[in-house]
């Protein structure tokens, strides 16, 4: 379990007009995560986070504060508001043998956009992957991974899928320097 609470403030430095865009908002969030063993060779990894104004702590989310219309107030016709966010992660790691392992998983991030954001602003992201890794010796990993990503915009109807096949090699240098 984890949590965050913070104050976000901004100052309107333009003093040549009658509009004051100075403001503040509170960012907060709660996070729950767990690992569950499904036998000796399989581990499930799960996480959910919910909050507002915590987007910059996520990899894909763009902004913590959105603009909300406040046209009834001519001095402050717009306000900054902390945007609510929901994120979920679910992964399964499996060791097929001493030399082979795999992961498969999915994550999603959903932002509740404010009424004055651009139609093309980020609203939702999805990410999934699966891989097969080979460990010929303890300090070497070789593998391939298929990744899927999806972006959904706020309200312009745009969404796009992205697919990637990746091949990797890793050598753990720490093994070389252990005493």
PyMOL commands that set and color helices and strands:
alter all, ss='L'
color gray80, all
select helices_A, chain A and resi 55-57+174-177
alter helices_A, ss='H'
color red, helices_A
select strands_A, chain A and resi 2-10+23-37+42-52+65-69+78-82+84-95+100-112+122-134+140-153+159-171
alter strands_A, ss='S'
color yellow, strands_A
deselect
rebuild
show_as cartoon
